[in-house]
Amino acid sequence: MQGGFSKVAIRRMSAGSVLLAVLFVALWEWGPGGLNIPPYIVPPASMVWDEFWRMITVDRLFYHTGWTALQVLVGFLLGALLGMVVGYALGMSPEAEFVLSPYILALQIAPKVAFAPLFIMWFGYTVYPKILVAILIVFFPVMINVLGAMRTIDMDMSRLARAFKASRAQVFWKIEFPASMPPLFAGLRIAATLAVIGVVVGELVGGNTGLGYLLVFGEGAGNTAMVFVAIIFLTIIGIVLYGAVVLAERRVLHYMPARNG
């Protein structure tokens, strides 16, 4: 049994998922032609496949994918680390939360993508604007989830630990930090998908590397198939990062039945 499902049920669900994927590709291949949709609007799957092979050699597809993936990973890690530090610091100090919350709220309300042109003006057409936008976008879901978890921790447990002469650091590491792990990973799941958006926004605004650059290039050339290939590879990057977070969650929270399946 895995996650409450038998092996037979898992095989059936896997077969259903594969069948759905095959049906989707078939509809993608023959659906636009059957509906008289021109290829420059929705190219069939075979045209996108041919464009994929062309982009490997002509447009250095894997090179641009590698740059985007690296920036997504760095932005995700730095944004998540910053969100954890700020979330735990504010959760441990209600006074600091009271003083800083208006400024954090203002920064959260401000559209993160609007910072991309500003970062490009400051740092030029380098990797830093893309990573900074990703950090900003990743920071808030992680910080909010951690702070919310710190607010809901049972204070009686903390008082009991203090009664047994536990230090503030011991209370944090033994009670508060473990209790905040499930909400933290929930925030990391959200942040894993948002990190891709942050990097792509930076690449769309300016730059000559990355999948965002290929998106702009394909749009300018009227090459819809090229745009589809770039979107597919961006989706793959997001899925891989999300899957890595899920695997880490299963390893860390293996004691929780909901994370065990």
C-alpha positions in Angstrom: 0.0 0.0 0.0 1.2 3.5 -0.8 -0.7 6.6 0.4 -3.8 4.5 1.0 -3.8 3.0 -2.6 -3.0 -0.6 -3.5 -0.5 -1.5 -6.2 -3.3 -2.4 -8.6 -5.0 1.0 -8.0 -1.7 2.7 -8.6 -1.2 0.9 -11.9 -4.7 1.8 -13.0 -4.2 5.5 -12.2 -0.8 5.5 -13.9 -2.3 3.9 -17.0 -5.1 6.5 -16.9 -2.6 9.3 -16.7 -0.6 8.0 -19.7 -3.8 7.5 -21.7 -4.8 11.1 -20.9 -1.4 12.3 -22.1 -1.8 10.4 -25.3 -5.3 11.8 -25.9 -4.0 15.3 -25.3 -1.2 14.9 -27.8 -3.6 13.5 -30.4 -6.0 16.4 -29.9 -3.1 18.8 -30.1 -1.9 17.2 -33.4 -5.2 16.9 -35.2 -7.5 19.3 -33.3 -6.3 22.6 -34.7 -6.5 21.4 -38.3 -10.0 19.9 -37.7 -11.1 23.3 -36.4 -9.4 25.2 -39.2 -7.1 27.0 -36.8 -4.0 28.1 -38.8 -0.6 26.8 -37.6 0.7 30.3 -36.8 -1.9 30.5 -34.1 -1.8 26.9 -32.7 0.9 24.8 -34.4 0.3 21.0 -34.3 2.4 18.8 -32.0 4.5 17.6 -35.0 5.5 21.1 -36.0 6.5 21.9 -32.4 8.5 18.6 -32.3 10.3 19.6 -35.5 11.0 23.1 -34.1 12.4 21.5 -31.0 15.0 19.6 -33.0 15.9 22.7 -35.0 16.3 24.8 -31.8 18.7 22.3 -30.4 21.3 22.9 -33.0 20.5 26.4 -34.4 19.2 28.3 -31.3 21.2 26.5 -28.6 18.1 25.4 -26.7 19.8 23.5 -24.0 22.3 26.3 -23.4 19.4 28.8 -22.8 17.5 26.2 -20.7 20.6 25.7 -18.5 20.9 29.4 -17.9 17.2 29.8 -16.9 17.3 26.7 -14.7 20.4 27.9 -12.9 18.9 31.3 -12.2 15.6 29.7 -11.1 17.5 27.5 -8.6 19.6 30.3 -7.2 16.7 32.7 -6.9 14.6 29.9 -5.3 17.3 29.0 -2.7 18.1 32.6 -1.8 14.5 33.7 -1.6 13.5 30.7 0.5 16.4 31.2 2.9 15.6 34.9 3.2 11.9 34.1 3.8 12.7 31.6 6.5 15.1 33.9 8.3 12.7 36.8 8.3 9.6 34.7 9.1 11.3 33.0 12.1 12.8 36.3 13.3 9.4 38.0 13.2 7.7 35.0 14.8 10.1 35.0 17.7 9.8 38.8 18.2 6.3 40.2 18.2 7.8 43.7 18.7 9.8 43.4 15.5 6.8 42.2 13.7 4.7 45.1 14.9 7.4 47.6 13.8 8.2 46.0 10.4 4.8 44.7 9.3 3.7 47.9 7.5 6.8 48.0 5.4 6.7 44.3 4.6 3.0 44.6 3.7 3.8 47.6 1.4 6.6 45.6 -0.3 4.2 42.6 -0.6 1.5 44.6 -2.3 3.9 46.2 -4.8 3.9 44.2 -8.0 7.1 42.2 -8.0 7.4 42.2 -11.8 7.5 46.0 -11.7 10.9 45.8 -10.1 12.5 44.1 -13.1 13.1 47.3 -15.2 14.5 49.0 -12.0 16.9 46.1 -11.4 18.1 46.2 -15.0 18.8 49.9 -14.7 20.9 49.2 -11.6 22.7 46.0 -12.6 22.5 46.0 -16.4 21.7 43.0 -18.6 23.2 40.5 -16.3 21.9 37.5 -14.3 21.4 39.7 -11.2 18.0 41.3 -12.2 16.5 37.9 -13.0 17.7 36.4 -9.7 16.5 39.4 -7.7 13.0 39.3 -9.1 12.9 35.6 -8.4 14.0 36.2 -4.8 11.3 38.8 -4.3 8.6 36.6 -5.6 9.8 33.5 -3.6 10.4 35.4 -0.4 6.8 36.2 0.5 5.0 32.8 0.4 7.8 31.3 2.4 7.9 34.2 4.9 4.1 34.3 5.3 3.8 30.5 5.9 6.6 30.5 8.4 5.2 33.5 10.3 1.7 32.0 10.3 3.1 28.7 11.7 5.0 30.5 14.4 1.8 32.3 15.4 -0.2 29.1 15.8 2.3 27.2 17.9 0.8 26.0 21.2 2.1 28.4 23.8 1.5 25.9 26.6 4.3 23.7 25.2 6.7 26.7 25.2 5.8 27.6 28.8 6.2 24.0 29.8 9.7 23.9 28.3 10.6 27.2 30.0 9.4 25.7 33.3 12.0 22.9 32.8 14.7 25.6 32.3 14.9 25.3 28.5 16.7 28.3 26.9 15.1 30.4 24.1 17.2 28.6 21.5 16.2 25.2 22.8 12.5 26.1 22.7 12.9 27.2 19.1 14.8 24.2 17.9 12.9 21.6 19.9 9.3 23.0 19.6 8.8 25.9 17.3 11.0 24.9 14.3 9.7 21.3 14.0 6.1 22.5 14.3 6.6 25.0 11.5 8.0 22.5 9.0 4.7 21.5 7.3 3.6 25.1 6.6 7.2 25.8 5.5 7.1 23.1 2.9 3.7 24.3 1.7 5.2 27.7 1.1 8.2 26.1 -0.6 5.8 24.3 -3.0 4.2 27.6 -4.0 7.6 29.3 -4.3 9.0 26.6 -6.5 6.5 27.5 -9.2 6.8 31.3 -8.7 10.6 31.2 -9.0 10.2 30.3 -12.7 7.9 33.3 -13.2 10.3 35.7 -11.6 13.2 34.6 -13.8 11.2 34.7 -17.0 9.9 38.2 -16.2 13.5 39.4 -15.9 14.5 37.6 -19.2 11.5 39.1 -21.0 12.4 42.6 -19.9 15.9 42.4 -21.0 18.7 40.0 -21.8 20.1 37.8 -24.5 20.2 34.4 -22.7 17.5 32.1 -21.3 14.2 30.7 -22.3 12.6 34.1 -21.8 14.9 35.5 -24.5 13.8 32.7 -26.8 10.2 33.6 -26.1 10.7 37.2 -27.1 12.8 36.1 -30.2 10.1 33.6 -31.3 7.4 36.3 -30.8 9.3 38.8 -32.9 9.9 36.2 -35.6 6.3 35.1 -35.7 7.4 31.6 -34.8 4.6 30.2 -32.7 6.2 26.8 -32.5 9.3 28.3 -31.0 7.2 30.0 -28.3 5.5 26.6 -27.5 8.9 24.9 -27.2 10.1 27.6 -24.8 6.9 27.4 -22.7 7.2 23.6 -22.5 10.8 23.7 -21.2 9.9 26.4 -18.7 7.1 24.1 -17.5 9.6 21.2 -17.2 11.9 23.4 -15.1 9.0 24.2 -12.7 8.0 20.6 -12.5 11.5 19.4 -11.7 11.9 22.0 -9.0 8.5 21.3 -7.5 9.3 17.6 -7.5 12.6 18.2 -5.7 10.6 20.1 -3.0 8.1 17.2 -2.7 10.9 14.7 -2.3 12.6 16.8 0.3 9.3 17.1 2.1 8.8 13.4 2.2 12.3 12.9 3.6 12.0 15.5 6.3 8.4 14.9 7.2 8.5 11.1 6.8 6.8 10.8 10.2 3.6 12.4 8.9 1.2 9.9 7.1 -0.1 12.5 4.7 3.5 13.0 3.4 4.3 9.3 3.3 2.3 8.4 0.2 
